[in-house]
């Protein structure tokens, strides 16, 4: 798992601002099927939002575990929405690589 600098986090936060949550944590919590869904969405989009309708008090440890299970990085939790990032395995589909490299050098 990669470590993000504060500049890289800000860049990803800004990019995620307009995104709608693709995964919603409901009454069943973080199940294996929800983890698979998050993994699939990260594979398709690199940067996603996960909304907590339930388990709001446990959102930080649940999100950290979800990120670890999906080999992703927790960018930030804002309210009841978590932003997750995982670089695409396909080099041609990487949307944020150059911007993140530039932010890391700045």
Biopython code that builds the backbone (N, CA, C, O; Angstrom):
import numpy as np
from Bio.PDB.StructureBuilder import StructureBuilder

atoms = [
    (1, "UNK", "N", (0.850, -1.179, 0.000)),
    (1, "UNK", "CA", (0.000, 0.000, 0.000)),
    (1, "UNK", "C", (0.894, 1.241, 0.000)),
    (1, "UNK", "O", (1.889, 1.296, 0.724)),
    (2, "UNK", "N", (0.540, 2.226, -0.807)),
    (2, "UNK", "CA", (1.344, 3.437, -0.904)),
    (2, "UNK", "C", (0.953, 4.425, 0.191)),
    (2, "UNK", "O", (-0.170, 4.413, 0.695)),
    (3, "UNK", "N", (1.899, 5.268, 0.540)),
    (3, "UNK", "CA", (1.641, 6.351, 1.479)),
    (3, "UNK", "C", (1.456, 7.629, 0.667)),
    (3, "UNK", "O", (2.222, 7.908, -0.255)),
    (4, "UNK", "N", (0.444, 8.391, 1.015)),
    (4, "UNK", "CA", (0.171, 9.644, 0.309)),
    (4, "UNK", "C", (0.653, 10.825, 1.136)),
    (4, "UNK", "O", (0.521, 10.836, 2.360)),
    (5, "UNK", "N", (1.211, 11.815, 0.461)),
    (5, "UNK", "CA", (1.556, 13.060, 1.134)),
    (5, "UNK", "C", (0.283, 13.890, 1.290)),
    (5, "UNK", "O", (-0.747, 13.569, 0.696)),
    (6, "UNK", "N", (0.353, 14.936, 2.073)),
    (6, "UNK", "CA", (-0.831, 15.783, 2.257)),
    (6, "UNK", "C", (-1.231, 16.452, 0.940)),
    (6, "UNK", "O", (-2.420, 16.654, 0.693)),
    (7, "UNK", "N", (-0.270, 16.795, 0.102)),
    (7, "UNK", "CA", (-0.589, 17.398, -1.200)),
    (7, "UNK", "C", (-1.295, 16.392, -2.109)),
    (7, "UNK", "O", (-2.231, 16.745, -2.827)),
    (8, "UNK", "N", (-0.845, 15.146, -2.074)),
    (8, "UNK", "CA", (-1.486, 14.113, -2.881)),
    (8, "UNK", "C", (-2.908, 13.849, -2.385)),
    (8, "UNK", "O", (-3.822, 13.654, -3.186)),
    (9, "UNK", "N", (-3.090, 13.843, -1.066)),
    (9, "UNK", "CA", (-4.436, 13.658, -0.498)),
    (9, "UNK", "C", (-5.369, 14.779, -0.946)),
    (9, "UNK", "O", (-6.511, 14.527, -1.330)),
    (10, "UNK", "N", (-4.880, 16.010, -0.893)),
    (10, "UNK", "CA", (-5.696, 17.161, -1.320)),
    (10, "UNK", "C", (-6.086, 17.036, -2.788)),
    (10, "UNK", "O", (-7.224, 17.323, -3.160)),
    (11, "UNK", "N", (-5.137, 16.606, -3.622)),
    (11, "UNK", "CA", (-5.396, 16.446, -5.044)),
    (11, "UNK", "C", (-6.499, 15.407, -5.269)),
    (11, "UNK", "O", (-7.415, 15.633, -6.061)),
    (12, "UNK", "N", (-6.411, 14.268, -4.572)),
    (12, "UNK", "CA", (-7.421, 13.221, -4.725)),
    (12, "UNK", "C", (-8.761, 13.646, -4.135)),
    (12, "UNK", "O", (-9.814, 13.319, -4.681)),
    (13, "UNK", "N", (-8.723, 14.372, -3.026)),
    (13, "UNK", "CA", (-9.967, 14.898, -2.441)),
    (13, "UNK", "C", (-10.693, 15.793, -3.428)),
    (13, "UNK", "O", (-11.905, 15.685, -3.616)),
    (14, "UNK", "N", (-9.934, 16.675, -4.052)),
    (14, "UNK", "CA", (-10.509, 17.598, -5.034)),
    (14, "UNK", "C", (-11.100, 16.829, -6.217)),
    (14, "UNK", "O", (-12.181, 17.162, -6.702)),
    (15, "UNK", "N", (-10.393, 15.809, -6.674)),
    (15, "UNK", "CA", (-10.877, 14.997, -7.799)),
    (15, "UNK", "C", (-12.138, 14.226, -7.424)),
    (15, "UNK", "O", (-12.989, 13.980, -8.278)),
    (16, "UNK", "N", (-12.265, 13.846, -6.160)),
    (16, "UNK", "CA", (-13.418, 13.055, -5.707)),
    (16, "UNK", "C", (-14.627, 13.922, -5.380)),
    (16, "UNK", "O", (-15.727, 13.399, -5.201)),
    (17, "UNK", "N", (-14.445, 15.219, -5.302)),
    (17, "UNK", "CA", (-15.517, 16.112, -4.857)),
    (17, "UNK", "C", (-16.824, 15.909, -5.626)),
    (17, "UNK", "O", (-17.896, 15.855, -5.024)),
    (18, "UNK", "N", (-16.740, 15.798, -6.927)),
    (18, "UNK", "CA", (-17.948, 15.688, -7.759)),
    (18, "UNK", "C", (-18.489, 14.259, -7.860)),
    (18, "UNK", "O", (-19.576, 14.052, -8.399)),
    (19, "UNK", "N", (-17.756, 13.286, -7.355)),
    (19, "UNK", "CA", (-18.174, 11.890, -7.473)),
    (19, "UNK", "C", (-19.331, 11.558, -6.537)),
    (19, "UNK", "O", (-19.429, 12.096, -5.434)),
    (20, "UNK", "N", (-20.185, 10.682, -6.986)),
    (20, "UNK", "CA", (-21.256, 10.147, -6.148)),
    (20, "UNK", "C", (-20.745, 8.866, -5.489)),
    (20, "UNK", "O", (-19.927, 8.159, -6.078)),
    (21, "UNK", "N", (-21.210, 8.555, -4.282)),
    (21, "UNK", "CA", (-20.801, 7.291, -3.658)),
    (21, "UNK", "C", (-21.242, 6.097, -4.509)),
    (21, "UNK", "O", (-22.400, 6.008, -4.916)),
    (22, "UNK", "N", (-20.314, 5.191, -4.771)),
    (22, "UNK", "CA", (-20.597, 4.012, -5.580)),
    (22, "UNK", "C", (-20.968, 2.807, -4.724)),
    (22, "UNK", "O", (-21.581, 1.857, -5.210)),
    (23, "UNK", "N", (-20.595, 2.853, -3.452)),
    (23, "UNK", "CA", (-20.877, 1.756, -2.530)),
    (23, "UNK", "C", (-21.481, 2.358, -1.264)),
    (23, "UNK", "O", (-21.006, 3.376, -0.761)),
    (24, "UNK", "N", (-22.527, 1.720, -0.760)),
    (24, "UNK", "CA", (-23.180, 2.194, 0.459)),
    (24, "UNK", "C", (-23.152, 1.087, 1.498)),
    (24, "UNK", "O", (-23.564, -0.042, 1.234)),
    (25, "UNK", "N", (-22.659, 1.428, 2.688)),
    (25, "UNK", "CA", (-22.631, 0.484, 3.799)),
    (25, "UNK", "C", (-23.962, 0.608, 4.518)),
    (25, "UNK", "O", (-24.280, 1.651, 5.089)),
    (26, "UNK", "N", (-24.737, -0.470, 4.482)),
    (26, "UNK", "CA", (-26.063, -0.475, 5.088)),
    (26, "UNK", "C", (-26.108, -1.315, 6.345)),
    (26, "UNK", "O", (-25.110, -1.450, 7.053)),
    (27, "UNK", "N", (-27.272, -1.879, 6.617)),
    (27, "UNK", "CA", (-27.505, -2.598, 7.862)),
    (27, "UNK", "C", (-26.660, -3.859, 8.015)),
    (27, "UNK", "O", (-26.447, -4.316, 9.138)),
    (28, "UNK", "N", (-26.178, -4.429, 6.924)),
    (28, "UNK", "CA", (-25.349, -5.636, 7.010)),
    (28, "UNK", "C", (-23.883, -5.335, 7.290)),
    (28, "UNK", "O", (-23.106, -6.246, 7.574)),
    (29, "UNK", "N", (-23.504, -4.075, 7.212)),
    (29, "UNK", "CA", (-22.122, -3.698, 7.494)),
    (29, "UNK", "C", (-21.181, -4.052, 6.356)),
    (29, "UNK", "O", (-21.582, -4.155, 5.197)),
    (30, "UNK", "N", (-19.921, -4.235, 6.719)),
    (30, "UNK", "CA", (-18.897, -4.551, 5.730)),
    (30, "UNK", "C", (-18.811, -6.069, 5.615)),
    (30, "UNK", "O", (-18.164, -6.732, 6.425)),
    (31, "UNK", "N", (-19.465, -6.599, 4.610)),
    (31, "UNK", "CA", (-19.521, -8.037, 4.353)),
    (31, "UNK", "C", (-18.515, -8.392, 3.255)),
    (31, "UNK", "O", (-18.003, -7.503, 2.575)),
    (32, "UNK", "N", (-18.231, -9.680, 3.081)),
    (32, "UNK", "CA", (-17.345, -10.063, 1.968)),
    (32, "UNK", "C", (-17.870, -9.598, 0.603)),
    (32, "UNK", "O", (-17.083, -9.225, -0.266)),
    (33, "UNK", "N", (-19.179, -9.619, 0.413)),
    (33, "UNK", "CA", (-19.719, -9.173, -0.879)),
    (33, "UNK", "C", (-19.544, -7.663, -1.051)),
    (33, "UNK", "O", (-19.311, -7.194, -2.165)),
    (34, "UNK", "N", (-19.653, -6.898, 0.037)),
    (34, "UNK", "CA", (-19.424, -5.452, -0.050)),
    (34, "UNK", "C", (-17.953, -5.191, -0.362)),
    (34, "UNK", "O", (-17.633, -4.302, -1.151)),
    (35, "UNK", "N", (-17.065, -5.956, 0.252)),
    (35, "UNK", "CA", (-15.632, -5.814, -0.017)),
    (35, "UNK", "C", (-15.336, -6.123, -1.483)),
    (35, "UNK", "O", (-14.535, -5.430, -2.111)),
    (36, "UNK", "N", (-15.968, -7.148, -2.029)),
    (36, "UNK", "CA", (-15.796, -7.486, -3.449)),
    (36, "UNK", "C", (-16.295, -6.355, -4.339)),
    (36, "UNK", "O", (-15.687, -6.040, -5.362)),
    (37, "UNK", "N", (-17.405, -5.751, -3.938)),
    (37, "UNK", "CA", (-17.961, -4.645, -4.729)),
    (37, "UNK", "C", (-17.009, -3.452, -4.722)),
    (37, "UNK", "O", (-16.768, -2.837, -5.761)),
    (38, "UNK", "N", (-16.468, -3.129, -3.548)),
    (38, "UNK", "CA", (-15.502, -2.031, -3.452)),
    (38, "UNK", "C", (-14.293, -2.336, -4.326)),
    (38, "UNK", "O", (-13.811, -1.466, -5.051)),
    (39, "UNK", "N", (-13.804, -3.569, -4.259)),
    (39, "UNK", "CA", (-12.658, -3.975, -5.060)),
    (39, "UNK", "C", (-12.952, -3.801, -6.553)),
    (39, "UNK", "O", (-12.111, -3.295, -7.295)),
    (40, "UNK", "N", (-14.122, -4.213, -6.985)),
    (40, "UNK", "CA", (-14.514, -4.062, -8.384)),
    (40, "UNK", "C", (-14.633, -2.614, -8.810)),
    (40, "UNK", "O", (-14.219, -2.251, -9.912)),
    (41, "UNK", "N", (-15.195, -1.785, -7.947)),
    (41, "UNK", "CA", (-15.336, -0.363, -8.266)),
    (41, "UNK", "C", (-13.966, 0.318, -8.336)),
    (41, "UNK", "O", (-13.739, 1.175, -9.190)),
    (42, "UNK", "N", (-13.057, -0.065, -7.436)),
    (42, "UNK", "CA", (-11.701, 0.493, -7.487)),
    (42, "UNK", "C", (-10.989, 0.070, -8.764)),
    (42, "UNK", "O", (-10.242, 0.850, -9.354)),
    (43, "UNK", "N", (-11.219, -1.153, -9.180)),
    (43, "UNK", "CA", (-10.609, -1.635, -10.416)),
    (43, "UNK", "C", (-11.112, -0.833, -11.613)),
    (43, "UNK", "O", (-10.358, -0.549, -12.544)),
    (44, "UNK", "N", (-12.383, -0.475, -11.578)),
    (44, "UNK", "CA", (-12.992, 0.259, -12.688)),
    (44, "UNK", "C", (-12.696, 1.762, -12.640)),
    (44, "UNK", "O", (-12.552, 2.398, -13.684)),
    (45, "UNK", "N", (-12.604, 2.332, -11.428)),
    (45, "UNK", "CA", (-12.569, 3.797, -11.318)),
    (45, "UNK", "C", (-11.349, 4.398, -10.636)),
    (45, "UNK", "O", (-11.149, 5.607, -10.745)),
    (46, "UNK", "N", (-10.537, 3.637, -9.951)),
    (46, "UNK", "CA", (-9.372, 4.109, -9.184)),
    (46, "UNK", "C", (-9.754, 4.896, -7.936)),
    (46, "UNK", "O", (-9.214, 4.634, -6.862)),
    (47, "UNK", "N", (-10.655, 5.835, -8.051)),
    (47, "UNK", "CA", (-11.029, 6.717, -6.944)),
    (47, "UNK", "C", (-12.535, 6.606, -6.732)),
    (47, "UNK", "O", (-13.321, 6.858, -7.646)),
    (48, "UNK", "N", (-12.930, 6.224, -5.513)),
    (48, "UNK", "CA", (-14.363, 6.043, -5.236)),
    (48, "UNK", "C", (-14.726, 6.621, -3.874)),
    (48, "UNK", "O", (-13.874, 6.878, -3.024)),
    (49, "UNK", "N", (-16.025, 6.810, -3.711)),
    (49, "UNK", "CA", (-16.574, 7.195, -2.413)),
    (49, "UNK", "C", (-17.415, 6.039, -1.886)),
    (49, "UNK", "O", (-18.120, 5.364, -2.636)),
    (50, "UNK", "N", (-17.320, 5.828, -0.568)),
    (50, "UNK", "CA", (-18.128, 4.829, 0.123)),
    (50, "UNK", "C", (-18.930, 5.574, 1.192)),
    (50, "UNK", "O", (-18.365, 6.252, 2.050)),
    (51, "UNK", "N", (-20.244, 5.439, 1.124)),
    (51, "UNK", "CA", (-21.116, 6.145, 2.064)),
    (51, "UNK", "C", (-21.566, 5.196, 3.176)),
    (51, "UNK", "O", (-21.938, 4.050, 2.921)),
    (52, "UNK", "N", (-21.526, 5.689, 4.395)),
    (52, "UNK", "CA", (-21.976, 4.918, 5.548)),
    (52, "UNK", "C", (-23.361, 5.394, 5.960)),
    (52, "UNK", "O", (-23.503, 6.459, 6.561)),
    (53, "UNK", "N", (-24.395, 4.596, 5.633)),
    (53, "UNK", "CA", (-25.752, 4.869, 6.110)),
    (53, "UNK", "C", (-25.946, 4.263, 7.498)),
    (53, "UNK", "O", (-26.750, 4.752, 8.292)),
    (54, "UNK", "N", (-25.209, 3.204, 7.779)),
    (54, "UNK", "CA", (-25.215, 2.531, 9.081)),
    (54, "UNK", "C", (-23.761, 2.407, 9.537)),
    (54, "UNK", "O", (-22.837, 2.676, 8.768)),
    (55, "UNK", "N", (-23.567, 2.003, 10.779)),
    (55, "UNK", "CA", (-22.231, 1.813, 11.353)),
    (55, "UNK", "C", (-21.403, 3.094, 11.288)),
    (55, "UNK", "O", (-20.190, 3.047, 11.083)),
    (56, "UNK", "N", (-22.054, 4.220, 11.461)),
    (56, "UNK", "CA", (-21.375, 5.512, 11.359)),
    (56, "UNK", "C", (-20.329, 5.701, 12.454)),
    (56, "UNK", "O", (-19.308, 6.353, 12.232)),
    (57, "UNK", "N", (-20.577, 5.138, 13.627)),
    (57, "UNK", "CA", (-19.629, 5.279, 14.739)),
    (57, "UNK", "C", (-18.356, 4.465, 14.493)),
    (57, "UNK", "O", (-17.297, 4.799, 15.024)),
    (58, "UNK", "N", (-18.452, 3.415, 13.701)),
    (58, "UNK", "CA", (-17.298, 2.544, 13.433)),
    (58, "UNK", "C", (-16.703, 2.780, 12.056)),
    (58, "UNK", "O", (-15.929, 1.953, 11.574)),
    (59, "UNK", "N", (-17.045, 3.882, 11.415)),
    (59, "UNK", "CA", (-16.631, 4.065, 10.014)),
    (59, "UNK", "C", (-15.112, 4.100, 9.828)),
    (59, "UNK", "O", (-14.617, 3.586, 8.825)),
    (60, "UNK", "N", (-14.365, 4.682, 10.752)),
    (60, "UNK", "CA", (-12.909, 4.748, 10.573)),
    (60, "UNK", "C", (-12.288, 3.350, 10.579)),
    (60, "UNK", "O", (-11.614, 3.006, 9.608)),
    (61, "UNK", "N", (-12.474, 2.520, 11.620)),
    (61, "UNK", "CA", (-11.849, 1.190, 11.567)),
    (61, "UNK", "C", (-12.396, 0.315, 10.435)),
    (61, "UNK", "O", (-11.653, -0.473, 9.850)),
    (62, "UNK", "N", (-13.682, 0.447, 10.125)),
    (62, "UNK", "CA", (-14.252, -0.338, 9.032)),
    (62, "UNK", "C", (-13.641, 0.067, 7.692)),
    (62, "UNK", "O", (-13.344, -0.787, 6.857)),
    (63, "UNK", "N", (-13.458, 1.358, 7.492)),
    (63, "UNK", "CA", (-12.876, 1.847, 6.238)),
    (63, "UNK", "C", (-11.408, 1.452, 6.134)),
    (63, "UNK", "O", (-10.940, 1.077, 5.059)),
    (64, "UNK", "N", (-10.678, 1.533, 7.248)),
    (64, "UNK", "CA", (-9.273, 1.131, 7.227)),
    (64, "UNK", "C", (-9.142, -0.348, 6.877)),
    (64, "UNK", "O", (-8.252, -0.730, 6.117)),
    (65, "UNK", "N", (-10.025, -1.183, 7.429)),
    (65, "UNK", "CA", (-10.000, -2.613, 7.115)),
    (65, "UNK", "C", (-10.382, -2.857, 5.659)),
    (65, "UNK", "O", (-9.780, -3.689, 4.980)),
    (66, "UNK", "N", (-11.386, -2.126, 5.189)),
    (66, "UNK", "CA", (-11.820, -2.235, 3.799)),
    (66, "UNK", "C", (-10.679, -1.852, 2.854)),
    (66, "UNK", "O", (-10.430, -2.538, 1.863)),
    (67, "UNK", "N", (-9.993, -0.758, 3.167)),
    (67, "UNK", "CA", (-8.857, -0.319, 2.343)),
    (67, "UNK", "C", (-7.755, -1.381, 2.333)),
    (67, "UNK", "O", (-7.178, -1.680, 1.287)),
    (68, "UNK", "N", (-7.474, -1.938, 3.493)),
    (68, "UNK", "CA", (-6.438, -2.973, 3.577)),
    (68, "UNK", "C", (-6.831, -4.207, 2.768)),
    (68, "UNK", "O", (-6.014, -4.754, 2.028)),
    (69, "UNK", "N", (-8.076, -4.643, 2.909)),
    (69, "UNK", "CA", (-8.548, -5.828, 2.184)),
    (69, "UNK", "C", (-8.531, -5.629, 0.674)),
    (69, "UNK", "O", (-8.333, -6.582, -0.080)),
    (70, "UNK", "N", (-8.739, -4.389, 0.233)),
    (70, "UNK", "CA", (-8.800, -4.087, -1.206)),
    (70, "UNK", "C", (-7.482, -3.522, -1.745)),
    (70, "UNK", "O", (-7.410, -3.106, -2.901)),
    (71, "UNK", "N", (-6.446, -3.507, -0.908)),
    (71, "UNK", "CA", (-5.140, -2.957, -1.294)),
    (71, "UNK", "C", (-5.274, -1.517, -1.778)),
    (71, "UNK", "O", (-4.656, -1.119, -2.764)),
    (72, "UNK", "N", (-6.084, -0.754, -1.073)),
    (72, "UNK", "CA", (-6.342, 0.639, -1.431)),
    (72, "UNK", "C", (-5.802, 1.560, -0.347)),
    (72, "UNK", "O", (-5.307, 1.109, 0.686)),
    (73, "UNK", "N", (-5.906, 2.844, -0.601)),
    (73, "UNK", "CA", (-5.484, 3.850, 0.356)),
    (73, "UNK", "C", (-6.707, 4.654, 0.777)),
    (73, "UNK", "O", (-7.503, 5.084, -0.059)),
    (74, "UNK", "N", (-6.841, 4.846, 2.062)),
    (74, "UNK", "CA", (-7.884, 5.731, 2.574)),
    (74, "UNK", "C", (-7.392, 7.158, 2.397)),
    (74, "UNK", "O", (-6.432, 7.573, 3.046)),
    (75, "UNK", "N", (-8.044, 7.903, 1.527)),
    (75, "UNK", "CA", (-7.646, 9.284, 1.264)),
    (75, "UNK", "C", (-8.128, 10.176, 2.405)),
    (75, "UNK", "O", (-7.351, 10.928, 2.994)),
    (76, "UNK", "N", (-9.420, 10.081, 2.703)),
    (76, "UNK", "CA", (-9.987, 10.913, 3.767)),
    (76, "UNK", "C", (-11.396, 10.431, 4.059)),
    (76, "UNK", "O", (-12.059, 9.827, 3.216)),
    (77, "UNK", "N", (-11.838, 10.717, 5.284)),
    (77, "UNK", "CA", (-13.238, 10.511, 5.647)),
    (77, "UNK", "C", (-13.813, 11.890, 5.925)),
    (77, "UNK", "O", (-13.316, 12.630, 6.774)),
    (78, "UNK", "N", (-14.862, 12.219, 5.196)),
    (78, "UNK", "CA", (-15.539, 13.512, 5.364)),
    (78, "UNK", "C", (-16.985, 13.204, 5.705)),
    (78, "UNK", "O", (-17.721, 12.664, 4.880)),
    (79, "UNK", "N", (-17.390, 13.544, 6.910)),
    (79, "UNK", "CA", (-18.742, 13.209, 7.354)),
    (79, "UNK", "C", (-18.892, 11.706, 7.410)),
    (79, "UNK", "O", (-18.133, 11.031, 8.106)),
    (80, "UNK", "N", (-19.855, 11.177, 6.690)),
    (80, "UNK", "CA", (-20.080, 9.732, 6.640)),
    (80, "UNK", "C", (-19.677, 9.139, 5.299)),
    (80, "UNK", "O", (-20.170, 8.084, 4.900)),
    (81, "UNK", "N", (-18.779, 9.825, 4.611)),
    (81, "UNK", "CA", (-18.308, 9.364, 3.311)),
    (81, "UNK", "C", (-16.789, 9.195, 3.340)),
    (81, "UNK", "O", (-16.052, 10.101, 3.728)),
    (82, "UNK", "N", (-16.348, 8.023, 2.925)),
    (82, "UNK", "CA", (-14.919, 7.723, 2.846)),
    (82, "UNK", "C", (-14.483, 7.758, 1.384)),
    (82, "UNK", "O", (-15.207, 7.314, 0.493)),
    (83, "UNK", "N", (-13.295, 8.292, 1.159)),
    (83, "UNK", "CA", (-12.722, 8.337, -0.184)),
    (83, "UNK", "C", (-11.576, 7.334, -0.229)),
    (83, "UNK", "O", (-10.647, 7.403, 0.576)),
    (84, "UNK", "N", (-11.648, 6.406, -1.172)),
    (84, "UNK", "CA", (-10.621, 5.379, -1.337)),
    (84, "UNK", "C", (-9.972, 5.503, -2.707)),
    (84, "UNK", "O", (-10.619, 5.864, -3.690)),
    (85, "UNK", "N", (-8.682, 5.196, -2.750)),
    (85, "UNK", "CA", (-7.925, 5.261, -4.003)),
    (85, "UNK", "C", (-7.063, 4.014, -4.147)),
    (85, "UNK", "O", (-6.440, 3.551, -3.191)),
    (86, "UNK", "N", (-7.043, 3.486, -5.360)),
    (86, "UNK", "CA", (-6.104, 2.423, -5.714)),
    (86, "UNK", "C", (-5.714, 2.616, -7.172)),
    (86, "UNK", "O", (-6.566, 2.686, -8.057)),
    (87, "UNK", "N", (-4.429, 2.699, -7.399)),
    (87, "UNK", "CA", (-3.919, 2.892, -8.755)),
    (87, "UNK", "C", (-4.331, 1.719, -9.641)),
    (87, "UNK", "O", (-4.251, 0.560, -9.234)),
    (88, "UNK", "N", (-4.766, 2.032, -10.836)),
    (88, "UNK", "CA", (-5.191, 1.005, -11.787)),
    (88, "UNK", "C", (-4.017, 0.107, -12.170)),
    (88, "UNK", "O", (-2.886, 0.569, -12.318)),
    (89, "UNK", "N", (-4.305, -1.175, -12.325)),
    (89, "UNK", "CA", (-3.276, -2.118, -12.762)),
    (89, "UNK", "C", (-2.910, -1.881, -14.221)),
    (89, "UNK", "O", (-1.781, -2.152, -14.632)),
    (90, "UNK", "N", (-3.856, -1.378, -15.002)),
    (90, "UNK", "CA", (-3.643, -1.070, -16.412)),
    (90, "UNK", "C", (-3.035, 0.334, -16.522)),
    (90, "UNK", "O", (-3.695, 1.326, -16.213)),
    (91, "UNK", "N", (-1.791, 0.409, -16.957)),
    (91, "UNK", "CA", (-1.083, 1.691, -17.012)),
    (91, "UNK", "C", (-1.808, 2.725, -17.874)),
    (91, "UNK", "O", (-1.716, 3.923, -17.603)),
    (92, "UNK", "N", (-2.519, 2.284, -18.898)),
    (92, "UNK", "CA", (-3.218, 3.212, -19.785)),
    (92, "UNK", "C", (-4.467, 3.811, -19.141)),
    (92, "UNK", "O", (-4.954, 4.849, -19.590)),
    (93, "UNK", "N", (-4.993, 3.169, -18.092)),
    (93, "UNK", "CA", (-6.201, 3.663, -17.431)),
    (93, "UNK", "C", (-5.900, 4.505, -16.194)),
    (93, "UNK", "O", (-6.827, 4.960, -15.524)),
    (94, "UNK", "N", (-4.649, 4.716, -15.886)),
    (94, "UNK", "CA", (-4.281, 5.509, -14.705)),
    (94, "UNK", "C", (-4.575, 6.979, -14.946)),
    (94, "UNK", "O", (-3.962, 7.624, -15.796)),
    (95, "UNK", "N", (-5.519, 7.488, -14.184)),
    (95, "UNK", "CA", (-5.961, 8.869, -14.361)),
    (95, "UNK", "C", (-5.153, 9.865, -13.542)),
    (95, "UNK", "O", (-5.024, 11.026, -13.931)),
    (96, "UNK", "N", (-4.606, 9.423, -12.409)),
    (96, "UNK", "CA", (-4.022, 10.353, -11.447)),
    (96, "UNK", "C", (-2.516, 10.213, -11.284)),
    (96, "UNK", "O", (-1.915, 10.969, -10.521)),
    (97, "UNK", "N", (-1.892, 9.273, -11.974)),
    (97, "UNK", "CA", (-0.491, 8.966, -11.757)),
    (97, "UNK", "C", (0.419, 10.189, -11.930)),
    (97, "UNK", "O", (1.226, 10.483, -11.048)),
    (98, "UNK", "N", (0.298, 10.898, -13.047)),
    (98, "UNK", "CA", (1.179, 12.042, -13.301)),
    (98, "UNK", "C", (0.961, 13.152, -12.288)),
    (98, "UNK", "O", (1.923, 13.747, -11.802)),
    (99, "UNK", "N", (-0.293, 13.436, -11.968)),
    (99, "UNK", "CA", (-0.594, 14.493, -11.004)),
    (99, "UNK", "C", (-0.078, 14.126, -9.609)),
    (99, "UNK", "O", (0.422, 14.988, -8.886)),
    (100, "UNK", "N", (-0.198, 12.853, -9.232)),
    (100, "UNK", "CA", (0.298, 12.426, -7.926)),
    (100, "UNK", "C", (1.819, 12.488, -7.860)),
    (100, "UNK", "O", (2.381, 12.869, -6.834)),
    (101, "UNK", "N", (2.487, 12.116, -8.948)),
    (101, "UNK", "CA", (3.947, 12.202, -8.990)),
    (101, "UNK", "C", (4.402, 13.652, -8.884)),
    (101, "UNK", "O", (5.365, 13.963, -8.182)),
    (102, "UNK", "N", (3.705, 14.527, -9.582)),
    (102, "UNK", "CA", (4.036, 15.952, -9.539)),
    (102, "UNK", "C", (3.829, 16.514, -8.130)),
    (102, "UNK", "O", (4.656, 17.277, -7.631)),
    (103, "UNK", "N", (2.717, 16.130, -7.494)),
    (103, "UNK", "CA", (2.423, 16.596, -6.134)),
    (103, "UNK", "C", (3.430, 16.061, -5.131)),
    (103, "UNK", "O", (3.747, 16.739, -4.154)),
    (104, "UNK", "N", (3.932, 14.868, -5.354)),
    (104, "UNK", "CA", (4.925, 14.281, -4.446)),
    (104, "UNK", "C", (6.248, 15.033, -4.502)),
    (104, "UNK", "O", (6.960, 15.129, -3.502)),
    (105, "UNK", "N", (6.570, 15.564, -5.673)),
    (105, "UNK", "CA", (7.836, 16.299, -5.846)),
    (105, "UNK", "C", (7.736, 17.733, -5.359)),
    (105, "UNK", "O", (8.748, 18.352, -5.029)),
    (106, "UNK", "N", (6.535, 18.258, -5.311)),
    (106, "UNK", "CA", (6.338, 19.672, -4.937)),
    (106, "UNK", "C", (6.543, 19.892, -3.452)),
    (106, "UNK", "O", (6.417, 21.018, -2.971)),
]
sb = StructureBuilder()
sb.init_structure("model")
sb.init_model(0)
sb.init_chain("A")
sb.init_seg("    ")
for serial, (resi, resn, name, xyz) in enumerate(atoms, 1):
    if name == "N":
        sb.init_residue(resn, " ", resi, " ")
    sb.init_atom(name, np.array(xyz, "f"), 0.0, 1.0, " ", f" {name:<3s}", serial, name[0])
structure = sb.get_structure()
